Amino acid sequence: MVRLPDGTLKEVNKRGFLTKKEGLGWLGDAQSDGRKGQFIEPSRITFGTYGREVIGGLRITPGTRASYLKNWRNHVEPYPLAAVPLAQLTGLRLTAHYRGLEKSGRKDHREGEGLSARTVRYIHTIIHGVLGQAVTDGLLMRNPAAAARPPSAAEAKPPEMLCWTEGQLAAFLVWALEHSQNHPLWHYLANTGMRRGEALSGRWRDLDAGAAAVRVRRSAGIVREFGEGAEIVEGDTKTHKPRVIDLDAGTLAVLAQHKRERGEMALQLARQDALMFGDIEGRHRNPEHVSRQFGRDVERCRKALGPDALPMIRLHDLRHTHATILLLAGVPVHVVSQRLGHANATVTLTVYAHVMPGNQRDAADLFARLIGEAGA
């Protein structure tokens, strides 16, 4: 029996516990809440249905919503967990679901293999948010996801960062100048450290050749709705703040030549409101296609120069290369942070701590000298 907020007593039945201990624990909590007048009657709405409703109503970007819905559709709704009433969700149930996803949760061409710890932790973040809303809505007293055990942050660490050296980057850009129509874009990304979407949304009016600078205002991303085609949309930058990036003379020359060539194809492609790196009709290029084109160019370059000339990297690694080369050269962290568009220099320090030039040799020598002098 549990006392409801209006003072009446009610017999409450709840099933679905994986162990007797878990069931007794819930009963104890329910009775305690009843004595405090805080007991919430178990909700019968299913987890799958409620989660889709919550995600549909979140104030998030279209790209983030599409990502949430894709993960919900692939990694929650096809499983028994989706049919469980909200009131019967427990940390143990969620943990068991996560382990199942790690074992055989993939839905792509490698269907049946396990999802990465990073992906499962991302799914947990979505689930935690959905159940947090259930608490806010008064459907749950506590968030069961708080008691779940997803992969740890250490287990879900991002893929290893890969970078080119100055020589490797220079070799690729020299090759691309003669062999790739995408050379202006590769040069621009490498010399500014921009994110892919930021470069693909840039317009000629954002470029101030006189000040040798470009203003980064937006970012282009791809949104896929289930059953519909992909759509490229513009939104804010990752930090929701515009920034200015100074440009070197070589990059200005590359952009000037690129603009002339665009104008020769069609005058409207060189107008101030035209995309700097749009397609031949002036529309946004598909970011994923651009990344694949970069990969193909790197492969072609490796065949031409030899596989030992430079390692395979992703397009995003041009950004890491830009930051790493500057930091190793001793450029102040706050300057690199401004160019990359990080929220603050702490983010830059965290991401690139392993490449920060240190003074360990000086420190080692100083320590030994101090101890030697003390013992003299």
N, C-alpha and C positions, 0 to 999 in steps of 0.2 A: 504494500500500500504506500502511496505517495501523496503528500499534501500539496494540492494545487494552490496557486496564488490567491484564489478566492476563499481559501480556507477549507474547501471540501476535500475528502479523501477519495482516492481513485486507485483501483488496481491496475497496474501497468505491466504489460507483457512486452518483452523485447527479445528477439531471436537473432541468430547469426554470429554469436561469439565463437571464436576458434578454440577457446579453453574455458574451463569452469572458473578459473581465477579471473579471467577477463570479465566474465559475466557478473561475478560477485563484486568486482571493482566498480562496474557500472552501477549496479544496484546501490552500493554504498554512496556513490556520488549523487545519485538521483534522490535518495532519502535525505542526504545532507542538504541538497538544494531545496527540497520540499520544506524542510524545517526553516530555511531562510526565506521561503516564499519566492524562490528563483527557478523552480522546476519548469522546464519546457516540455510539453507533450511531444512524443516522438513524431517526426514528420514522415509521411508516407511517400512523398515525392522522391523519385529515383535520382540517383546521383548523375546519371548520364543526361537526363532531361534538364535537370536544374543547371548543370554546368554549361550546357549550350545556351540556355537563356541568359546566364550571367555574362558569358563571353560576348554575346550579342549586344549587351547593354553597356559594356565598359567604354570609358572615354580614352581610347587608345588610337594609334595611327592605323590606317587600313592595312598596312603591311604586318603590323604586330597582330591585329585581329585575325588576319588570314593565317598567320603562323600558329596562333592559339587554336583556331578551329581545325587546322590540318592535324595538329597533334591530338586534339580531342577526338577527331573522327577516326584516326588511325590507331591510337594507343589507349583510348578509354572506351569508346562506344562499342567496339567489337568484342569486348571482354565481359565476363560475368559481373565485374565490379560496377558496370554501368547500370545494371538492373537492381542494385542494392539500394534500399531506401536510405535517405540521408541519415536517419536516426540510427541505422545499423552499421554505419561506417566506423571503423576503428583504426588505430595506428597499425595494428598487426595486419589487417586486411590490405591496407595501402602498401605496407612494406612487402608483403607477399606479391602484390601486383608489380611492384618495382623490380623485384628479383626475377619475376617471369619475363618482364620486358628485357632485362639484361641478358636473359638466356636465349630468347627467341622472338624478339619484338620487331624485327625489321620488316618493312612492307614494300621495299623496292625490289630491284632485280636480284638482290641477295636475300629474298624473303625467307624467314625462318631463322636467320642468324640473330645474334643478340644486338641490342642497341648499345651504344657507347654510354659510359657512365655520365658523360657530359649531357647527352640527350635526355637520359632518365632524370637527371637532376633538374633539367629545364622543365620536364613534364611535371615533376613534383612542385616546382614553383607555380605552375598554372593551377594545379590541384589545390595547393595551399591557399591561393587567392580566391578560388571558387568557394572553398569551405569557409574562408574568412567572411565572405559575403553572406553565407548561410547563418553565421553567428550574428552578423549585423542585422539580418532580416528576422532574427528571433526564431529561426528553425532549429538551431543547435545552440547548446549552452557553451560548448567548447569546440575548438577546431581540432578534429582528430588528426589532421595532417601534422600538427605540432608534435604528435607522439610517434610519427612514422620515422623510418630510418632510410632515407634516400642515400645514394652515393655521396660521400663526403666531398667537400670542395677540393681537397687534394686529389681524390680519385677522378674528379671531373675537370681537371686542369685542361686548358686549351692545348691544341696541337703545338708541337715544338715550332718555334719561330725560326724561319730560314731567311738568310740575307745573302746578298752578293757583296763582294768587296768592291772597292772603287774600280779596280781593273776589270773585274767581270762585268760590272754595269757599263763601263765605257765600251768594252768589246761588244756587248749586245746592242747598244745604241748606235755604234758605228755600223754594225751589220744591218740593223733595222732601217737605217737611213737609205740604204740601197735596195733592200729586199722586202720591206713591209710598208704597205700603205697606212698602217697604223702608227708609224714612227712618231708623228707629232703628239699623239696621245700618250704613248709610252714615255717619251721624253718629258712631257708635261707632268705626268704622275710621278716620275722618278725625281724630278727636280723641285717639286712642291711638297711631296709627302701627302697629297690629298687622298681622301677616300674615293673609291671608284664612283659612287653616286654623286659626289660633289663635283667631280670633273665633268660627268655626263650631263649635269644640269646647268653648267656655266654658260653664260651668254656673252656675246661680244661687248655688251655695255658694262659687264662686270670688270673688264680689263681696262686699266688705266696705264697706257704705255708711257705717258709722260712721267708718271710717278713710279714706273717700273713695279707695279703691284696689281694684284687681282683680288677682288672681293668675293668671298665665298658666302653665299646667301642661302642656298638650298641644297637638297640632295635628292637624286632620282632613285627610285627603288621599284622592284617588280612585285605586284600583288596578284596572287592566284586565288580565285574563288572556285570552290568545287563545282565542276560541271560547266565552268565558263573558261574563256581564254585568259591568258595572262594580260595584265594591264600595267603599264608603266606610269607611276604617279610621282609628283614632286611633293616634297615635304620639307620640314625644317632640317637643319643639320643635326647631328647626333646630340649635341649639347644645346640645341635650340637657340644658338647664338651665331650671328654672322661674325666673320673674322677677315682680316686682311693678310695676304701672304705676299711678301716682297719677292720679286723675280730677278734673276740674273740676266745679263745682256744676251747670252746664248739662247735662253728660253724665249725671250722677247722676239728674237730673230726667227726662231722656229714658229712661233705663233703668227708673226707677220706673214711669213711665207705660206703658212696653212690658210690664213684668211684670204690671201690673194688667190690661192688655188680653189678655195670654196667659191669665191666670187666669180671665177672663170666658169665654174660649172653652172651657176645660177646666181643672179645678183642678190636674190633674197637670202641666200645662205651666208652672205657677208654683212647683212644689215645688223644694226645694233641689238635688235631683239632676237636675233637668230642664235641657235645653239652653237657653241664653238665646236662641239664634237657630235653633232647630230648625224642622221643618215643622209642619203643623197636627196631626200625629199624634205629635209629639215626637221624631221621628227626625232624623238628620243631614241637612242639605240638601246637595245635590250642589254642590261648590265650583265646578265649571265652569258650571253653570246660574246660580249666583249672579253670576259674572263677566259672563255674557251679559246678565243682568237689569240689571246696572249700566250696561252699554253702551247698552241700550235706554233706560234712564232718562236718560242723558246726551243721547242723540239727541232725546228728547222735550223735555228742558229747552232744548236749543239751538233747537228749533222754536218754543218758547214765548217765549224771551228774545231770540232772534236768534243766528245762527251766530257773530257776533263777540263775543257775551257771554262765551263760554268755549270753549276748544278741546276736541276729543275726547281723552280719556285712558282708560287701562285702570284696572281696579279696583286693581291693585297700585300704580298711580301715586298713589293717595290716601296711601299710606305714604310715598312720596317727597315728596309735598306737605307732609305733617306735618313731616318732617325738615327740608326746605328752609326752611319758614317759621320754624321755631325757630332754625335756624342763622343765617339772615339777621337775626334779631332779637337775635343775640348770646348765645343760650343756650349754655353750655359744651358742648363736644363730648362729654365723658364722660357728661353728663346725657342728651343725645340718644341716645347709644349705649345707655344703660341702657333707655330707653323702647323703642327699636327691637329690643332683644334681640340686638345684635351680639356676637360673641365678645369683642371688645375695641374700644377707641376708634380703633385704627389702621384697622380695617375702615371705620368711619364716615368717617374722614378721607379714605380712599382713594376711597370711593364718592361723597362729596359735596365733594371738594376744589374743584370748579369753582364752588360756591356759597358757600364759606366767605368771610365778610367779611374783607377784608384792610386793611392800613394803607399801601397803596402810595403814596397821595398824601402822607402824612406822610413816608414813606421817601424819596420823590423830593425833597421840599422840604428834608429834612435833608441829603441827599447834596449838593445844590446849595449849601446854606449852608456846609457843611464845606469844599467846594472853594473857594468864594468867600472864606472867611476865611483859608484857607491861602495864597491868592494876593494877599491884601491887603497 
